[in-house]
Amino acid sequence: MNEIEDRPAALITGKGIDRIAEGVWLLHGQGQTFVADVGDGLLVVDSGPGGSVTAGMIEALRTQTELPVIALCYSHGHLGYNAGVQQWIDHAAQRGEPAPRVLAHVNVLARQSRYRETQRLQERMAEIQFRHRAGALAGKLRHTTPSETFRDGMTVGHGEQRAEILWAPSETDDAVAVWLPGRRLLYGGPAIIDSIPNIGTPFRTMRDTVRWAETLERLAGLRPQTVVREFGATLEGEDICQHVLLHTARALRWMRQEVVRLMNAGCNEREMLAALRPPPDLFEQPWMRPTYGDPSYIARDIYRSENGWWDRNATTLHPAPPQQVASEIAAAIDNHGAVVRHAQALAARGDLQLALHVIDLLALAPGDAPHVVEARQLKAEWLRARAKQVQSYVSRSLYVAAATVLEAGATAVDDNFGMH
């Protein structure tokens, strides 16, 4: 059994079950699991993270219905959302019922292959991003290969209760949405959440901003009366559903157009970020809050999609080893105290980000010279303070993770999150 008791609070949505409509429920676990009576039995979208969380989901469902589970479906291929597949299969067997079909978009297969190849990297990134100790997730981010896959979509059930599973590329290229045409009810999967679309997360591969907008526009074209979100409250009424989906799509299209404009004007990545001014009418809406992602994340992903890795500084084309560079920079500074004092003055007046840039002249150096140790301590202090200035859960996690390793005597996050 896959058991991760200390689940990341950013993903866990509580416990229990909510009834959305006749024959439609939400189970709380990692995200919100969608359950629908499709005529022949139940379709369950996302089996949960496994262990006691998935066991609690199954128990909660059985307080509402005794219908058999005929199909489990992946909302997308990210690890954790479907670590509990085997528990649902075992549950069906205990009830004397056939094993549920396990459905997913065909791209889940390639994702799972990539995750197996980079297993420890995936574990390490999750440990850092979700505030686990180093090694806590080693061997625990398991996944089950789906028994059936599809490309554009498939139908489960029949008649007015049928569910149409639709390819909805957004956060991932294997994401799906579920449309109940007889009830005009849409489950949006990772494409529709209660905060800004999760594009450009620092630890993840690039996500296609325009394709996400296209998915939202296509889903809006179904004219849903109800939209159930993977995270957040359900949207009720055709007008509000249209407004949220199409407004979000417009914001994403604006971001693409503006970043392209700035790139064409000759801005490098940091210049583009400094010039970017997301309009409040698009980005300061309740469903666009930067509580997990951030507008600057989206902008950086768009920039990366059209540029190589080079930052336009010729020095970085063939760089020396980073510790050697940091050591020589620190050695070249005649007055270490002046660097520290200047950084402290910046921090004192509230310019924490500038203070971090300055203190890095010393804090990145190897060894335990007194001025280097002092610089690391100050950097850790300012990183924790900086974490309180940003809304994004991911940014706060990374600031705190970096502070923790500095306090332990290392200089970079991966120094304390290596192979275990």
C-alpha positions as CSV (number, residue, x, y, z in Angstrom):
1,M,0.0,0.0,0.0
2,N,1.3,3.4,-0.9
3,E,1.2,5.6,2.3
4,I,2.3,9.2,2.4
5,E,0.7,10.6,5.6
6,D,2.3,14.0,5.5
7,R,0.6,15.1,2.3
8,P,1.4,18.6,0.9
9,A,-1.3,21.0,2.1
10,A,-1.3,22.7,-1.3
11,L,-2.9,19.7,-2.9
12,I,-5.0,18.1,-0.2
13,T,-8.6,19.4,-0.3
14,G,-9.8,17.9,2.9
15,K,-11.9,14.8,3.7
16,G,-15.4,13.5,3.0
17,I,-17.8,13.8,0.1
18,D,-19.9,16.5,-1.5
19,R,-23.0,15.9,-3.6
20,I,-23.0,18.1,-6.6
21,A,-26.1,16.9,-8.4
22,E,-28.2,13.8,-8.6
23,G,-25.7,11.0,-9.1
24,V,-22.7,13.3,-9.1
25,W,-20.2,13.7,-6.2
26,L,-16.8,15.1,-5.3
27,L,-14.5,13.2,-3.1
28,H,-11.8,15.1,-1.3
29,G,-8.2,13.8,-1.5
30,Q,-5.3,15.1,-3.7
31,G,-7.4,17.5,-5.6
32,Q,-11.1,16.8,-5.9
33,T,-12.1,13.4,-7.3
34,F,-15.1,13.4,-9.6
35,V,-17.6,10.6,-9.3
36,A,-20.6,10.2,-11.6
37,D,-23.4,7.6,-12.0
38,V,-23.2,6.9,-15.8
39,G,-26.0,4.4,-15.9
40,D,-24.1,1.2,-15.7
41,G,-22.3,2.1,-12.5
42,L,-19.8,4.8,-11.3
43,L,-17.1,6.6,-13.2
44,V,-14.3,7.8,-10.7
45,V,-11.9,10.4,-12.0
46,D,-8.7,10.1,-10.0
47,S,-8.2,7.4,-7.4
48,G,-6.3,9.6,-4.9
49,P,-2.8,9.4,-3.4
50,G,-3.2,6.0,-1.9
51,G,-3.0,4.8,1.7
52,S,-5.4,6.2,4.3
53,V,-6.4,9.1,2.1
54,T,-7.7,6.8,-0.7
55,A,-9.2,4.4,1.9
56,G,-11.1,7.4,3.4
57,M,-12.3,8.4,-0.1
58,I,-13.7,4.9,-0.7
59,E,-15.4,4.9,2.7
60,A,-16.9,8.3,2.1
61,L,-18.3,7.2,-1.3
62,R,-20.0,4.2,0.3
63,T,-22.0,6.5,2.6
64,Q,-23.8,7.8,-0.5
65,T,-24.1,5.0,-3.0
66,E,-23.7,1.2,-3.4
67,L,-23.3,1.3,-7.1
68,P,-20.3,-0.5,-8.5
69,V,-17.3,1.4,-9.8
70,I,-17.0,0.4,-13.4
71,A,-14.2,2.7,-14.5
72,L,-11.3,4.7,-13.0
73,C,-10.0,7.5,-15.1
74,Y,-6.8,9.6,-14.8
75,S,-7.5,13.4,-14.9
76,H,-3.9,13.7,-15.9
77,G,-0.6,11.9,-15.4
78,H,1.0,13.8,-12.6
79,L,2.2,11.6,-9.8
80,G,0.1,11.2,-6.7
81,Y,-3.4,11.7,-8.2
82,N,-3.7,8.0,-9.1
83,A,-1.5,6.2,-6.7
84,G,-4.6,4.6,-5.1
85,V,-5.8,2.7,-8.2
86,Q,-5.1,-0.7,-6.7
87,Q,-7.1,0.0,-3.6
88,W,-10.2,0.7,-5.7
89,I,-9.6,-2.5,-7.7
90,D,-9.2,-4.4,-4.4
91,H,-12.4,-2.8,-3.1
92,A,-14.3,-4.0,-6.1
93,A,-13.0,-7.5,-5.6
94,Q,-14.0,-7.5,-1.9
95,R,-17.5,-6.6,-3.1
96,G,-17.5,-9.5,-5.6
97,E,-17.6,-7.0,-8.6
98,P,-15.5,-7.0,-11.8
99,A,-12.3,-5.0,-11.7
100,P,-12.9,-1.4,-12.9
101,R,-11.5,-0.4,-16.3
102,V,-8.5,2.0,-15.8
103,L,-8.7,4.7,-18.4
104,A,-6.3,7.5,-19.4
105,H,-5.2,9.6,-22.4
106,V,-2.6,7.8,-24.4
107,N,0.0,10.5,-23.5
108,V,0.0,9.2,-19.9
109,L,2.0,6.2,-21.1
110,A,4.9,8.4,-22.3
111,R,4.7,10.4,-19.1
112,Q,4.9,7.4,-16.9
113,S,7.9,6.1,-18.9
114,R,9.6,9.4,-18.4
115,Y,8.9,9.4,-14.7
116,R,10.3,5.9,-14.3
117,E,13.5,7.0,-16.1
118,T,13.8,10.1,-13.8
119,Q,12.3,8.6,-10.7
120,R,14.7,10.1,-8.1
121,L,14.6,13.5,-9.8
122,Q,10.8,13.5,-9.7
123,E,10.9,12.5,-6.0
124,R,13.5,15.1,-5.2
125,M,11.5,17.9,-6.9
126,A,8.4,16.9,-5.1
127,E,10.2,16.9,-1.7
128,I,11.4,20.4,-2.3
129,Q,8.3,21.9,-3.8
130,F,5.9,20.3,-1.2
131,R,8.2,20.7,1.9
132,H,9.1,17.1,2.7
133,R,12.4,16.2,4.2
134,A,15.0,14.8,1.9
135,G,14.3,11.2,1.0
136,A,10.8,11.3,2.4
137,L,9.2,10.3,-1.0
138,A,11.8,7.8,-2.1
139,G,10.0,4.9,-3.7
140,K,6.5,6.3,-2.8
141,L,5.5,8.0,-5.9
142,R,4.1,4.9,-7.6
143,H,1.8,4.7,-10.6
144,T,-0.4,2.1,-12.3
145,T,-0.4,1.6,-16.1
146,P,-3.9,2.2,-17.4
147,S,-5.6,-0.7,-19.0
148,E,-7.2,1.4,-21.8
149,T,-6.1,4.6,-23.5
150,F,-7.7,7.0,-26.0
151,R,-6.7,10.0,-28.0
152,D,-9.5,12.5,-28.6
153,G,-12.0,11.0,-26.1
154,M,-14.3,8.2,-25.2
155,T,-17.7,7.6,-23.8
156,V,-18.5,5.7,-20.6
157,G,-22.1,4.7,-19.8
158,H,-25.1,5.2,-21.9
159,G,-28.1,7.4,-22.6
160,E,-28.8,10.7,-20.7
161,Q,-26.4,9.6,-18.0
162,R,-23.4,8.9,-20.2
163,A,-20.1,10.6,-19.6
164,E,-18.0,11.9,-22.5
165,I,-14.3,11.9,-21.5
166,L,-12.6,14.7,-23.6
167,W,-8.9,15.3,-24.2
168,A,-8.3,18.7,-22.6
169,P,-4.6,19.6,-22.9
170,S,-3.7,22.2,-20.4
171,E,-1.4,21.7,-17.4
172,T,-0.3,18.5,-19.1
173,D,-0.6,17.1,-22.6
174,D,-2.5,14.1,-21.2
175,A,-5.2,16.0,-19.2
176,V,-8.9,15.3,-19.7
177,A,-12.2,16.9,-18.9
178,V,-15.5,15.0,-18.4
179,W,-18.8,16.2,-19.9
180,L,-22.2,15.0,-18.8
181,P,-24.4,16.2,-21.7
182,G,-27.6,15.0,-20.1
183,R,-26.9,17.3,-17.2
184,R,-24.9,20.0,-18.9
185,L,-22.3,19.4,-16.2
186,L,-18.5,19.7,-16.9
187,Y,-15.7,18.5,-14.8
188,G,-12.7,20.5,-16.0
189,G,-9.8,18.5,-14.5
190,P,-6.5,20.4,-14.2
191,A,-7.6,22.9,-16.9
192,I,-10.0,24.6,-14.6
193,I,-9.0,25.5,-11.0
194,D,-9.6,28.4,-8.6
195,S,-6.3,30.2,-9.2
196,I,-4.2,31.3,-12.1
197,P,-3.4,28.5,-14.6
198,N,-0.4,26.5,-13.4
199,I,2.0,27.4,-16.3
200,G,5.7,27.8,-15.9
201,T,6.2,26.3,-12.5
202,P,9.9,26.5,-11.7
203,F,10.5,22.7,-11.3
204,R,8.4,21.5,-14.3
205,T,8.6,21.2,-18.0
206,M,7.1,23.9,-20.3
207,R,3.3,24.1,-20.7
208,D,1.7,25.5,-23.8
209,T,-0.1,28.7,-22.9
210,V,-2.1,29.2,-26.1
211,R,-3.2,25.5,-26.1
212,W,-4.5,25.9,-22.6
213,A,-6.5,28.9,-23.8
214,E,-7.8,26.9,-26.7
215,T,-8.9,24.1,-24.4
216,L,-10.8,26.6,-22.2
217,E,-12.5,28.1,-25.3
218,R,-13.5,24.6,-26.6
219,L,-14.9,23.6,-23.2
220,A,-16.9,26.9,-23.0
221,G,-18.3,26.0,-26.4
222,L,-20.2,23.1,-24.7
223,R,-22.2,25.7,-22.8
224,P,-22.1,24.0,-19.4
225,Q,-24.6,24.9,-16.8
226,T,-22.3,23.7,-14.0
227,V,-18.5,23.5,-14.0
228,V,-16.8,21.3,-11.3
229,R,-13.2,22.3,-10.7
230,E,-10.3,20.1,-9.7
231,F,-9.5,22.6,-7.0
232,G,-12.1,25.2,-5.7
233,A,-15.8,25.7,-5.5
234,T,-18.2,24.5,-8.2
235,L,-19.3,27.2,-10.7
236,E,-23.1,27.4,-11.1
237,G,-25.0,29.0,-14.0
238,E,-24.2,29.2,-17.7
239,D,-23.3,32.9,-17.6
240,I,-20.7,32.5,-14.8
241,C,-19.2,29.4,-16.4
242,Q,-18.8,31.2,-19.7
243,H,-17.3,34.2,-18.0
244,V,-14.7,32.4,-16.0
245,L,-13.6,30.1,-18.8
246,L,-13.4,32.7,-21.5
247,H,-11.9,35.4,-19.2
248,T,-9.1,33.0,-18.3
249,A,-8.5,32.2,-21.9
250,R,-8.3,35.9,-22.7
251,A,-5.8,36.5,-20.0
252,L,-3.6,33.7,-21.3
253,R,-3.8,35.1,-24.8
254,W,-2.9,38.6,-23.6
255,M,0.2,37.2,-21.8
256,R,1.4,35.4,-24.9
257,Q,0.9,38.5,-27.1
258,E,2.6,40.8,-24.6
259,V,5.6,38.6,-24.0
260,V,6.0,38.2,-27.8
261,R,5.9,42.0,-28.2
262,L,8.6,42.4,-25.6
263,M,10.8,39.7,-27.1
264,N,10.4,41.3,-30.5
265,A,11.4,44.7,-28.9
266,G,14.7,43.0,-28.0
267,C,14.1,42.3,-24.3
268,N,15.9,39.4,-22.7
269,E,14.1,37.3,-20.1
270,R,14.8,39.6,-17.1
271,E,14.1,42.8,-19.1
272,M,10.8,41.2,-20.2
273,L,9.8,40.4,-16.6
274,A,10.7,44.0,-15.5
275,A,8.6,45.5,-18.3
276,L,5.6,43.2,-17.9
277,R,2.5,44.8,-16.5
278,P,-0.4,42.4,-16.4
279,P,-3.7,44.4,-16.5
280,P,-5.7,44.2,-13.3
281,D,-9.0,43.6,-15.1
282,L,-7.6,40.3,-16.5
283,F,-5.4,39.1,-13.7
284,E,-6.8,40.5,-10.5
285,Q,-9.9,38.3,-10.4
286,P,-10.9,35.7,-7.7
287,W,-10.2,32.8,-10.1
288,M,-6.8,34.2,-11.2
289,R,-5.2,34.5,-7.8
290,P,-1.5,33.7,-7.8
291,T,-1.9,31.3,-4.8
292,Y,0.0,28.4,-6.5
293,G,1.2,29.7,-9.9
294,D,2.1,33.3,-10.8
295,P,1.9,35.6,-13.9
296,S,5.6,35.8,-14.1
297,Y,5.8,32.0,-14.3
298,I,3.6,32.1,-17.3
299,A,5.7,34.8,-18.9
300,R,8.9,32.9,-18.4
301,D,7.4,29.7,-19.9
302,I,6.4,31.7,-23.0
303,Y,9.8,33.2,-23.2
304,R,11.4,29.7,-22.9
305,S,9.2,28.4,-25.7
306,E,10.7,30.8,-28.2
307,N,14.3,31.1,-26.9
308,G,17.2,28.9,-26.1
309,W,18.8,28.6,-22.7
310,W,21.3,31.4,-23.3
311,D,20.8,34.5,-21.1
312,R,22.5,36.8,-23.7
313,N,25.6,37.1,-21.5
314,A,28.5,35.7,-23.5
315,T,30.3,34.7,-20.2
316,T,27.7,32.0,-19.6
317,L,28.1,30.3,-23.0
318,H,30.9,27.9,-21.6
319,P,30.9,28.6,-17.9
320,A,33.4,27.5,-15.4
321,P,32.3,25.3,-12.5
322,P,29.9,27.3,-10.3
323,Q,31.8,26.8,-7.0
324,Q,35.0,27.8,-8.7
325,V,33.4,31.0,-10.0
326,A,31.8,31.8,-6.7
327,S,35.2,31.3,-4.9
328,E,37.0,33.6,-7.3
329,I,34.4,36.3,-7.0
330,A,34.6,36.2,-3.3
331,A,38.4,36.3,-3.5
332,A,38.3,39.3,-5.8
333,I,36.3,41.4,-3.3
334,D,38.8,43.4,-1.1
335,N,36.2,44.6,1.4
336,H,33.8,41.7,2.3
337,G,32.4,43.8,5.1
338,A,31.3,46.5,2.5
339,V,29.4,43.9,0.6
340,V,27.6,42.7,3.7
341,R,26.8,46.2,4.9
342,H,25.4,47.2,1.5
343,A,23.2,44.2,1.4
344,Q,22.1,44.8,4.9
345,A,21.2,48.4,4.0
346,L,19.1,47.2,1.1
347,A,17.3,44.7,3.3
348,A,16.7,47.3,6.0
349,R,14.9,49.5,3.5
350,G,12.8,46.6,2.3
351,D,14.6,45.8,-1.0
352,L,15.0,42.1,-0.1
353,Q,15.4,40.9,-3.7
354,L,18.2,43.4,-4.3
355,A,19.8,42.4,-1.0
356,L,19.8,38.8,-2.1
357,H,21.5,39.6,-5.4
358,V,24.3,41.5,-3.6
359,I,24.8,39.0,-0.8
360,D,25.2,36.2,-3.4
361,L,28.6,37.7,-4.2
362,L,29.7,36.0,-1.0
363,A,27.0,33.5,-0.1
364,L,27.6,31.2,-3.1
365,A,31.3,30.8,-2.3
366,P,32.4,27.4,-0.9
367,G,34.2,26.9,2.4
368,D,33.6,28.1,5.8
369,A,35.4,31.5,5.9
370,P,33.7,33.8,8.5
371,H,32.4,36.3,5.9
372,V,31.0,33.4,3.8
373,V,29.2,31.9,6.7
374,E,27.8,35.3,7.7
375,A,26.6,35.9,4.1
376,R,24.8,32.5,4.1
377,Q,23.1,33.2,7.4
378,L,21.9,36.6,6.1
379,K,20.7,35.1,2.9
380,A,18.8,32.4,4.7
381,E,17.2,35.1,6.9
382,W,16.2,37.2,3.9
383,L,14.9,34.2,2.0
384,R,12.5,33.4,4.8
385,A,11.4,37.0,4.8
386,R,11.0,37.1,1.0
387,A,8.8,34.0,1.2
388,K,6.3,36.0,3.2
389,Q,6.1,38.7,0.5
390,V,4.9,36.4,-2.3
391,Q,1.5,34.7,-2.7
392,S,2.6,31.6,-4.7
393,Y,2.8,28.4,-2.7
394,V,5.6,27.2,-5.0
395,S,7.7,30.3,-4.6
396,R,7.3,30.2,-0.8
397,S,8.3,26.6,-0.8
398,L,11.4,27.2,-2.8
399,Y,12.5,30.2,-0.8
400,V,12.1,28.2,2.5
401,A,13.9,25.1,1.0
402,A,16.8,27.2,0.0
403,A,17.0,28.8,3.4
404,T,16.9,25.4,5.1
405,V,19.9,24.1,3.2
406,L,21.9,27.3,3.8
407,E,21.3,27.0,7.5
408,A,22.6,23.4,7.2
409,G,25.8,24.7,5.7
410,A,25.2,23.9,2.0
411,T,24.9,26.5,-0.8
412,A,22.3,25.1,-3.2
413,V,19.0,23.4,-2.8
414,D,20.1,20.1,-4.4
415,D,23.1,19.9,-2.1
416,N,20.8,18.6,0.6
417,F,18.4,16.8,-1.7
418,G,20.7,14.4,-3.4
419,M,20.4,10.7,-4.1
420,H,19.1,8.6,-1.1
